[in-house]
Amino acid sequence: MLTATRTTTMLPVEDPERAGRFYADMLGLKPVATNPDGTRVFALGQGDALGLMPAEKGAQTGHTVLSFEVPDLEGEIRELEGRGVRFDDYDLPDFKTTNHIAVMGTERAAWFHDTEGNILCLHELSDSEV
């Protein structure tokens, strides 16, 4: 059954080596393998994985491709900023961030880009959503 499987999220990257350094050094993910096609694989929590798949420039999308659920959003932002991650800020009619954080009902979130242009997110759920 698919509900009992581990998943691997595949992200397109133009430069797997550069992207690999970002995910290992800046995000602190553990590299576990490099596949023959050049895909770099990193361990994620609870047995899931992230694959950085070689792709041509422009293969990235304009929406969030991966979101990490964290228990302390402000703490994670501070830690990642300390490693050089730059968070995005938005000031749109229906969407605004304050100190990089948007509040959407019972969820709070902050976004940033990897070296390849993929949009990543940190999100924190309120106690009622956990």
N, C-alpha and C positions, 0 to 999 in steps of 0.2 A: 504494500500500500504506500502511496506517495506521502501520506500523512505521517509515516514513521521513518522517513528517510532523512539523511543529511543532505544539505544543498551546497552547491558551489555557484557563487555569483561570478559571472564572467564580465569583465570590463575591457573595452577596447582601449589599447594604449599604443601610441606612435613609437615610443621609445621604452621598451620593457626594462632596460637597465635603469634609466632615470626614474621611471615609475616605481620600480622595485625599491630603490633607495628611499623614495618618499614614503612608501607604505611601511618599510622596515624602520627607518630612522626617525621619521616625523610622527608616524602614527603608532609605532611600537609593535607592529604585527610581526609574527614569527614566520619567516620563510620556511617552507617544507619541501619544495621541489621546483625544478625547472623541467618542463616537458620538452620532448624533442622538437616541437613546433615553436619553442621559445616562450610559451606561456609560463609565467612565474606564479606559483601557488603559495598562498599564505593561509595559516590557520586562523580561523575566527572562533568565537566562543561556541561552546556546546557542540563541537564536532563539525561545524560548517566551515567552508573554505571560500577564499577569494582567488579567482584566477585573473591575471593580467595578461590578456591575449593580444599579441601583436596585430595591429590594424593600421590602416592608412589614416593620415591626418584628416580630421573632419568626421570620423566615425562616431564621435561622442554625440549624445543627445542634449537637448536644452532643458532637461528635467532631472530631478534627483534620481540617481541610479542605485544608491546604497545608503541606508540610514542605520546608525549604530544607536541602540537603546542604552542609555546611561543612567545611573542613579543620581548623579550630581552634575547637572548640566554646566553650571558656572565653574565648578572645579575642573571639569574636562576641558572647557574652553581655555581656562588659564594654563593648564598643563600643555595643551597643544600650541597655544600662542607662544609659550616658552620655548617650544621646539621649532618655532618659525611658521606655523600654520597661520594663514590669514583668513579671517572669517568675512563673509559677505554681509552687507547691510542693505536693507530695502526700505524704501519710503514711497509706497504706492497707495492709491486711494483705499484699497481694501486689504492692504498687507503692509505691515510696518514692523521693523525690528528695533528694539531698544537694547543697547549693549550686546548686539549681535543676536538677540533672542526674540523670536516671534511667539506669541501666545495664541493657540488655536484651540479654544475650548479647554479640555483637560490635558492638552499636550503643549509642551514648550519645545522649540526647536531652533537650531542654528546651522547655517550652511557654509560650506567652503568648497574649493576646487582642488583636485589633485594636479600634478604637473602636466597632465594630459588633457585637462579641460573637463573631466568628469565631475559632476556635481555630487558632493557627499553631504551627509547630514548627521548631526547628533540630535537625538530627541530624548525627552524625559516625560514619562507619563505620571499623572497624579496618582495618589494612593488608590483612588477608586477605579483606576484603569488597570492596575497591575494584577 
